[in-house]
Amino acid sequence: MTDDEAVSAMVRQALDELGKIDILVNNAFAPYVFDPEDRKRFWDLTWREYQTQIDGAVKSTHALCQAVLPAFRKRTRGAIVNVATDLIARPTIAYHDYSTAKSALVGFTRNLAAEL
């Protein structure tokens, strides 16, 4: 989902086969293990691990929205649903890189909603 060309090809194929896209649900994220007992603490995380999660949550959503938006605008309709996590508001377990990426996704989503 982070390869712009592959995403565009996937959307073109869906449009060719189905004729339209009514809804886009962004629920992809980089592989992640949720294990409260065996998780990396902040001091063990590298920026690369944050970037991997940001790419999985935000870059993939950006690519899919960019690819689908022209078809939505042409039809003057369509819906986008971006899936986040309640760990943003209530980090009961600190999954720093994952929840930081999902927080960025919420900001992206709010701005996109305001614009569209």
Secondary structure, DSSP 8 states (H G I E B T S, - for coil): ---HHHHHHHHHHHHHHHS---EEEE---------SSS---GGG--HHHHHHHHIIIIIHHHHHHHHHHHHHHHHT--EEEE---TTTT--SS--HHHHHHHHHHHHHHHHHHHH-
